[in-house]
Amino acid sequence: MFILCLIHAVKKGAGNVAYLVGGMLFGLLLEYVNVVNNLGYVYGRFTIMFGTAPKDIPLCIGVGWGMIMYTARLFSDSLKMTLWASVALDTLLAISIDLSMDTVAYRLHMWHWNWSGTGLDPLKADWFGIPYGNFFGWVCVVFFYSSASRLFQKWFSIKNRNSAILPALSPLLAIIVSQILLYVMLVYVNGFLKQQFGITSRHRFVFALFVLSLMLINGLRKRKIQFAPLPYITWLIPAFFHIYFLIFLFTQNFYKEHVLMVVVPVMLIVISIVIHLLPLVKWRKKKVDLVVSGQTT
């Protein structure tokens, strides 16, 4: 599936290839930094691993990061919204996948969260064994990478409108900026907020979702959405993640643990279907209207 994304990116130009590959490299880098710094988890065994166990990371995780962020941006770009509304939508689309994926992946031993010494049940703590800090981390990763790359791209396009190389550098510079911001946020800011004000990772995550929703709504109010054709990978990638882990949720009987472990992923799948079908319906309606009015053949 990464190859399908890469084929699409190559057809669209160097900027798209850089964003996809940059997302993969950023994913590998941030996972390596997290594992090396003992930020709460280690990975299980995968076919291709980088590093020395237990502080090693799987290639497929970086590939997953790249695909999710790339297709989320393709979708938001197709709506032609404001920059910050697009960044907010990128982040919300990505976190919707993680919310339905992580509880199952954790139980499949793809990674292991360390709850020892906390006195909490490893399968019931926070979000069914997944720390809320993980979800807040997802928000930070996608938000930083999406916004930084878009801002660099916008700045480069203003500086040199005829250059095809400079926009392609945007994701690479975004990796550096995003990793610095992510490290400062997770290692220093989060601890400071908790110690000084009692603001936990759950508070930060809920607040982030609220702010992102306001950003998206504000962007929609300021500018009328313009629908464009959607590449098939924009729905194929999220559909794969949702369906793959939903299958294991039922075949491995994880669904018996709590009703919310079923309700939430099913709800997110329905929302994802509606969101991804809406631009398609609007685009086809627009084409029909143009045909009827005689503006196209």
C-alpha beads as a LAMMPS data file, in Angstrom:
LAMMPS data file: protein, C-alpha beads

297 atoms
296 bonds

1 atom types
1 bond types

-500.0 500.0 xlo xhi
-500.0 500.0 ylo yhi
-500.0 500.0 zlo zhi

Masses

1 110.0

Atoms # bond

1 1 1 0.000 0.000 0.000
2 1 1 2.952 2.288 0.559
3 1 1 4.003 1.524 -3.012
4 1 1 0.547 2.620 -4.216
5 1 1 1.007 5.887 -2.346
6 1 1 4.496 6.272 -3.794
7 1 1 3.242 5.708 -7.345
8 1 1 0.645 8.424 -6.826
9 1 1 3.231 10.768 -5.313
10 1 1 5.665 10.266 -8.214
11 1 1 2.926 11.207 -10.680
12 1 1 2.175 14.381 -8.728
13 1 1 5.755 15.574 -8.426
14 1 1 8.755 15.904 -6.132
15 1 1 6.833 17.770 -3.443
16 1 1 4.422 14.884 -2.950
17 1 1 7.210 12.312 -2.907
18 1 1 9.097 14.362 -0.323
19 1 1 6.003 14.658 1.900
20 1 1 5.296 10.909 1.777
21 1 1 8.900 9.799 2.318
22 1 1 9.424 12.592 4.838
23 1 1 6.438 11.356 6.821
24 1 1 7.912 7.867 6.884
25 1 1 11.346 9.130 7.987
26 1 1 9.796 11.379 10.609
27 1 1 7.781 8.437 11.917
28 1 1 10.895 6.285 12.238
29 1 1 12.866 9.085 13.851
30 1 1 10.259 9.982 16.443
31 1 1 9.654 6.324 17.341
32 1 1 13.378 5.756 17.774
33 1 1 13.726 8.824 19.999
34 1 1 10.738 7.730 22.078
35 1 1 11.996 4.171 22.574
36 1 1 15.582 5.209 23.320
37 1 1 14.370 7.732 25.902
38 1 1 12.122 5.129 27.570
39 1 1 8.913 7.075 27.002
40 1 1 6.683 4.247 28.128
41 1 1 6.691 1.520 25.501
42 1 1 8.706 -0.997 23.511
43 1 1 7.850 -2.785 20.282
44 1 1 7.097 -6.421 19.653
45 1 1 8.802 -8.471 16.961
46 1 1 8.375 -7.439 13.309
47 1 1 10.030 -8.710 10.135
48 1 1 12.240 -5.641 9.637
49 1 1 13.550 -3.924 12.763
50 1 1 16.079 -1.099 13.163
51 1 1 18.264 -0.912 16.262
52 1 1 19.069 -3.304 19.079
53 1 1 16.320 -4.947 21.158
54 1 1 14.541 -3.862 23.237
55 1 1 15.261 -0.369 21.945
56 1 1 14.519 -1.152 18.308
57 1 1 11.756 0.004 15.995
58 1 1 9.919 -1.651 13.088
59 1 1 10.018 -0.317 9.548
60 1 1 6.272 -0.799 9.118
61 1 1 5.478 1.787 11.815
62 1 1 7.304 4.508 9.891
63 1 1 5.596 3.350 6.703
64 1 1 2.237 3.621 8.473
65 1 1 2.979 7.154 9.656
66 1 1 3.904 8.180 6.115
67 1 1 0.772 6.701 4.520
68 1 1 -1.636 8.122 7.093
69 1 1 -0.237 11.654 6.969
70 1 1 0.112 11.632 3.181
71 1 1 -3.441 10.508 2.428
72 1 1 -4.877 12.798 5.113
73 1 1 -3.237 15.733 3.394
74 1 1 -4.450 14.612 -0.028
75 1 1 -7.977 14.618 1.334
76 1 1 -7.733 18.018 3.028
77 1 1 -6.055 19.532 -0.046
78 1 1 -8.931 18.313 -2.212
79 1 1 -11.310 20.507 -0.187
80 1 1 -9.207 23.627 -0.864
81 1 1 -9.638 25.068 2.628
82 1 1 -7.480 27.535 4.538
83 1 1 -4.070 26.364 5.700
84 1 1 -4.938 25.986 9.378
85 1 1 -8.279 24.343 8.687
86 1 1 -6.442 21.833 6.491
87 1 1 -3.880 21.164 9.229
88 1 1 -6.677 20.615 11.744
89 1 1 -8.444 18.178 9.421
90 1 1 -5.187 16.290 8.777
91 1 1 -4.731 15.844 12.515
92 1 1 -8.323 14.800 13.207
93 1 1 -8.297 12.251 10.381
94 1 1 -5.076 10.709 11.688
95 1 1 -6.213 10.517 15.315
96 1 1 -9.487 8.885 14.240
97 1 1 -7.423 5.985 12.860
98 1 1 -5.275 5.731 15.971
99 1 1 -8.245 5.659 18.339
100 1 1 -9.639 2.553 16.668
101 1 1 -6.260 0.926 15.982
102 1 1 -4.217 1.174 19.164
103 1 1 -6.341 -0.857 21.573
104 1 1 -6.302 -3.835 19.214
105 1 1 -2.651 -3.493 18.181
106 1 1 -1.671 -3.361 21.856
107 1 1 -3.496 -6.631 22.518
108 1 1 -1.845 -8.202 19.466
109 1 1 1.519 -7.406 21.128
110 1 1 2.606 -5.080 18.333
111 1 1 3.878 -2.874 21.148
112 1 1 3.861 -3.004 24.917
113 1 1 3.023 -0.155 27.279
114 1 1 4.747 -0.230 30.638
115 1 1 2.206 0.008 33.472
116 1 1 4.409 -1.684 36.068
117 1 1 4.615 0.153 39.370
118 1 1 1.463 2.171 38.722
119 1 1 -0.953 -0.235 40.380
120 1 1 -3.217 0.041 37.330
121 1 1 -4.676 -2.760 35.230
122 1 1 -2.640 -2.858 31.972
123 1 1 -5.812 -3.584 29.985
124 1 1 -8.017 -0.987 31.678
125 1 1 -5.741 1.944 32.474
126 1 1 -6.500 5.170 30.583
127 1 1 -8.033 4.178 27.213
128 1 1 -8.141 0.364 27.630
129 1 1 -4.426 0.145 28.283
130 1 1 -3.340 2.963 25.961
131 1 1 -2.065 6.079 27.756
132 1 1 -3.846 9.278 26.794
133 1 1 -0.406 10.722 26.278
134 1 1 -0.055 8.489 23.228
135 1 1 -3.069 10.104 21.595
136 1 1 -1.867 13.574 22.490
137 1 1 1.472 12.597 20.955
138 1 1 -0.313 11.633 17.734
139 1 1 -1.987 15.036 17.669
140 1 1 1.372 16.775 18.088
141 1 1 3.125 14.674 15.431
142 1 1 0.585 15.245 12.675
143 1 1 -0.092 18.864 13.602
144 1 1 3.599 19.818 13.677
145 1 1 4.519 17.986 10.468
146 1 1 1.480 19.133 8.490
147 1 1 1.694 22.762 9.564
148 1 1 5.483 23.083 9.279
149 1 1 5.617 21.546 5.798
150 1 1 2.729 23.700 4.570
151 1 1 4.267 26.874 5.978
152 1 1 7.682 26.102 4.476
153 1 1 6.064 25.288 1.141
154 1 1 4.107 28.540 1.188
155 1 1 7.220 30.529 2.073
156 1 1 9.303 28.868 -0.648
157 1 1 6.621 29.462 -3.263
158 1 1 6.618 33.167 -2.417
159 1 1 10.398 33.395 -2.540
160 1 1 10.815 31.511 -5.817
161 1 1 7.671 30.771 -7.765
162 1 1 9.492 29.007 -10.604
163 1 1 11.448 26.538 -8.487
164 1 1 10.263 22.938 -8.323
165 1 1 13.065 21.921 -5.939
166 1 1 12.472 24.304 -3.039
167 1 1 8.898 23.142 -2.306
168 1 1 10.237 19.574 -2.196
169 1 1 12.574 20.598 0.621
170 1 1 9.645 21.686 2.789
171 1 1 8.910 18.240 4.314
172 1 1 12.596 17.643 5.065
173 1 1 12.875 20.916 6.957
174 1 1 9.531 20.162 8.579
175 1 1 10.973 16.930 10.009
176 1 1 13.703 18.841 11.828
177 1 1 11.359 21.496 13.197
178 1 1 8.650 18.967 14.109
179 1 1 11.026 16.632 15.934
180 1 1 12.395 19.484 18.019
181 1 1 8.909 20.735 18.890
182 1 1 7.705 17.213 19.628
183 1 1 10.627 16.444 21.916
184 1 1 10.234 19.706 23.837
185 1 1 6.489 19.146 24.169
186 1 1 6.621 15.522 25.336
187 1 1 9.707 15.710 27.531
188 1 1 9.468 19.173 29.082
189 1 1 6.134 20.950 28.536
190 1 1 3.897 18.011 29.455
191 1 1 5.746 17.378 32.706
192 1 1 5.685 21.069 33.602
193 1 1 1.927 21.354 33.018
194 1 1 1.225 18.310 35.148
195 1 1 3.498 19.266 38.027
196 1 1 2.545 22.929 38.174
197 1 1 -1.142 22.863 37.250
198 1 1 -2.238 19.223 37.465
199 1 1 -2.988 19.126 33.721
200 1 1 -2.827 15.457 32.719
201 1 1 -2.403 13.919 29.290
202 1 1 -6.141 13.272 29.140
203 1 1 -6.820 16.975 29.702
204 1 1 -4.334 17.913 26.994
205 1 1 -5.809 15.441 24.534
206 1 1 -9.419 16.544 25.053
207 1 1 -8.403 20.208 24.867
208 1 1 -6.441 19.554 21.654
209 1 1 -9.472 17.911 20.031
210 1 1 -11.602 20.876 21.043
211 1 1 -9.148 23.420 19.610
212 1 1 -8.688 21.443 16.380
213 1 1 -12.445 21.256 15.925
214 1 1 -12.739 25.024 16.386
215 1 1 -9.930 25.580 13.869
216 1 1 -11.688 23.397 11.317
217 1 1 -15.083 25.023 11.875
218 1 1 -13.565 28.498 11.676
219 1 1 -11.845 27.602 8.419
220 1 1 -15.077 26.274 6.968
221 1 1 -16.903 29.460 7.915
222 1 1 -14.315 31.728 6.311
223 1 1 -14.181 29.930 3.010
224 1 1 -16.622 27.882 1.024
225 1 1 -15.320 24.375 0.416
226 1 1 -14.358 23.589 -3.162
227 1 1 -14.539 19.897 -3.953
228 1 1 -12.028 18.212 -6.252
229 1 1 -11.641 14.585 -7.406
230 1 1 -10.247 12.275 -4.739
231 1 1 -7.405 9.813 -5.434
232 1 1 -8.543 6.315 -4.453
233 1 1 -5.744 5.986 -1.890
234 1 1 -7.356 8.736 0.216
235 1 1 -10.071 6.274 1.228
236 1 1 -8.166 3.013 0.703
237 1 1 -5.539 3.699 3.367
238 1 1 -7.893 4.649 6.223
239 1 1 -10.270 1.843 5.175
240 1 1 -7.422 -0.661 5.451
241 1 1 -6.438 0.400 8.976
242 1 1 -10.024 0.533 10.232
243 1 1 -11.103 -2.799 8.735
244 1 1 -7.868 -4.673 9.505
245 1 1 -8.007 -3.961 13.225
246 1 1 -11.787 -4.296 13.410
247 1 1 -11.428 -7.864 12.097
248 1 1 -8.977 -8.731 14.884
249 1 1 -11.202 -6.999 17.429
250 1 1 -13.851 -9.640 16.773
251 1 1 -11.819 -12.695 15.718
252 1 1 -9.625 -12.458 18.827
253 1 1 -12.652 -11.784 21.069
254 1 1 -11.284 -8.456 22.306
255 1 1 -14.758 -6.983 21.819
256 1 1 -15.931 -8.862 24.928
257 1 1 -13.842 -6.664 27.221
258 1 1 -16.002 -3.535 26.968
259 1 1 -18.783 -2.219 24.767
260 1 1 -16.858 0.994 24.019
261 1 1 -14.142 -1.046 22.309
262 1 1 -16.790 -1.838 19.691
263 1 1 -18.827 1.363 19.658
264 1 1 -15.893 3.747 19.135
265 1 1 -14.193 2.012 16.164
266 1 1 -17.524 1.341 14.442
267 1 1 -18.551 4.966 14.941
268 1 1 -15.209 6.164 13.551
269 1 1 -15.589 3.925 10.502
270 1 1 -19.056 5.321 9.794
271 1 1 -17.791 8.892 10.164
272 1 1 -14.839 8.136 7.899
273 1 1 -17.120 6.678 5.223
274 1 1 -19.417 9.711 5.301
275 1 1 -16.515 12.176 5.196
276 1 1 -14.805 10.460 2.285
277 1 1 -17.992 9.960 0.282
278 1 1 -19.192 13.560 0.578
279 1 1 -16.565 15.116 -1.744
280 1 1 -17.194 12.343 -4.287
281 1 1 -20.942 12.964 -4.282
282 1 1 -20.493 16.738 -4.530
283 1 1 -17.943 16.425 -7.341
284 1 1 -20.161 14.161 -9.406
285 1 1 -23.141 16.441 -8.841
286 1 1 -21.048 19.385 -10.018
287 1 1 -20.064 17.518 -13.197
288 1 1 -23.697 16.647 -13.882
289 1 1 -24.723 20.276 -13.397
290 1 1 -22.046 21.393 -15.834
291 1 1 -23.190 18.867 -18.429
292 1 1 -26.797 19.966 -18.051
293 1 1 -25.852 23.616 -18.402
294 1 1 -23.762 22.867 -21.495
295 1 1 -20.444 23.981 -20.015
296 1 1 -18.652 20.700 -20.666
297 1 1 -18.820 17.799 -23.104

Bonds

1 1 1 2
2 1 2 3
3 1 3 4
4 1 4 5
5 1 5 6
6 1 6 7
7 1 7 8
8 1 8 9
9 1 9 10
10 1 10 11
11 1 11 12
12 1 12 13
13 1 13 14
14 1 14 15
15 1 15 16
16 1 16 17
17 1 17 18
18 1 18 19
19 1 19 20
20 1 20 21
21 1 21 22
22 1 22 23
23 1 23 24
24 1 24 25
25 1 25 26
26 1 26 27
27 1 27 28
28 1 28 29
29 1 29 30
30 1 30 31
31 1 31 32
32 1 32 33
33 1 33 34
34 1 34 35
35 1 35 36
36 1 36 37
37 1 37 38
38 1 38 39
39 1 39 40
40 1 40 41
41 1 41 42
42 1 42 43
43 1 43 44
44 1 44 45
45 1 45 46
46 1 46 47
47 1 47 48
48 1 48 49
49 1 49 50
50 1 50 51
51 1 51 52
52 1 52 53
53 1 53 54
54 1 54 55
55 1 55 56
56 1 56 57
57 1 57 58
58 1 58 59
59 1 59 60
60 1 60 61
61 1 61 62
62 1 62 63
63 1 63 64
64 1 64 65
65 1 65 66
66 1 66 67
67 1 67 68
68 1 68 69
69 1 69 70
70 1 70 71
71 1 71 72
72 1 72 73
73 1 73 74
74 1 74 75
75 1 75 76
76 1 76 77
77 1 77 78
78 1 78 79
79 1 79 80
80 1 80 81
81 1 81 82
82 1 82 83
83 1 83 84
84 1 84 85
85 1 85 86
86 1 86 87
87 1 87 88
88 1 88 89
89 1 89 90
90 1 90 91
91 1 91 92
92 1 92 93
93 1 93 94
94 1 94 95
95 1 95 96
96 1 96 97
97 1 97 98
98 1 98 99
99 1 99 100
100 1 100 101
101 1 101 102
102 1 102 103
103 1 103 104
104 1 104 105
105 1 105 106
106 1 106 107
107 1 107 108
108 1 108 109
109 1 109 110
110 1 110 111
111 1 111 112
112 1 112 113
113 1 113 114
114 1 114 115
115 1 115 116
116 1 116 117
117 1 117 118
118 1 118 119
119 1 119 120
120 1 120 121
121 1 121 122
122 1 122 123
123 1 123 124
124 1 124 125
125 1 125 126
126 1 126 127
127 1 127 128
128 1 128 129
129 1 129 130
130 1 130 131
131 1 131 132
132 1 132 133
133 1 133 134
134 1 134 135
135 1 135 136
136 1 136 137
137 1 137 138
138 1 138 139
139 1 139 140
140 1 140 141
141 1 141 142
142 1 142 143
143 1 143 144
144 1 144 145
145 1 145 146
146 1 146 147
147 1 147 148
148 1 148 149
149 1 149 150
150 1 150 151
151 1 151 152
152 1 152 153
153 1 153 154
154 1 154 155
155 1 155 156
156 1 156 157
157 1 157 158
158 1 158 159
159 1 159 160
160 1 160 161
161 1 161 162
162 1 162 163
163 1 163 164
164 1 164 165
165 1 165 166
166 1 166 167
167 1 167 168
168 1 168 169
169 1 169 170
170 1 170 171
171 1 171 172
172 1 172 173
173 1 173 174
174 1 174 175
175 1 175 176
176 1 176 177
177 1 177 178
178 1 178 179
179 1 179 180
180 1 180 181
181 1 181 182
182 1 182 183
183 1 183 184
184 1 184 185
185 1 185 186
186 1 186 187
187 1 187 188
188 1 188 189
189 1 189 190
190 1 190 191
191 1 191 192
192 1 192 193
193 1 193 194
194 1 194 195
195 1 195 196
196 1 196 197
197 1 197 198
198 1 198 199
199 1 199 200
200 1 200 201
201 1 201 202
202 1 202 203
203 1 203 204
204 1 204 205
205 1 205 206
206 1 206 207
207 1 207 208
208 1 208 209
209 1 209 210
210 1 210 211
211 1 211 212
212 1 212 213
213 1 213 214
214 1 214 215
215 1 215 216
216 1 216 217
217 1 217 218
218 1 218 219
219 1 219 220
220 1 220 221
221 1 221 222
222 1 222 223
223 1 223 224
224 1 224 225
225 1 225 226
226 1 226 227
227 1 227 228
228 1 228 229
229 1 229 230
230 1 230 231
231 1 231 232
232 1 232 233
233 1 233 234
234 1 234 235
235 1 235 236
236 1 236 237
237 1 237 238
238 1 238 239
239 1 239 240
240 1 240 241
241 1 241 242
242 1 242 243
243 1 243 244
244 1 244 245
245 1 245 246
246 1 246 247
247 1 247 248
248 1 248 249
249 1 249 250
250 1 250 251
251 1 251 252
252 1 252 253
253 1 253 254
254 1 254 255
255 1 255 256
256 1 256 257
257 1 257 258
258 1 258 259
259 1 259 260
260 1 260 261
261 1 261 262
262 1 262 263
263 1 263 264
264 1 264 265
265 1 265 266
266 1 266 267
267 1 267 268
268 1 268 269
269 1 269 270
270 1 270 271
271 1 271 272
272 1 272 273
273 1 273 274
274 1 274 275
275 1 275 276
276 1 276 277
277 1 277 278
278 1 278 279
279 1 279 280
280 1 280 281
281 1 281 282
282 1 282 283
283 1 283 284
284 1 284 285
285 1 285 286
286 1 286 287
287 1 287 288
288 1 288 289
289 1 289 290
290 1 290 291
291 1 291 292
292 1 292 293
293 1 293 294
294 1 294 295
295 1 295 296
296 1 296 297
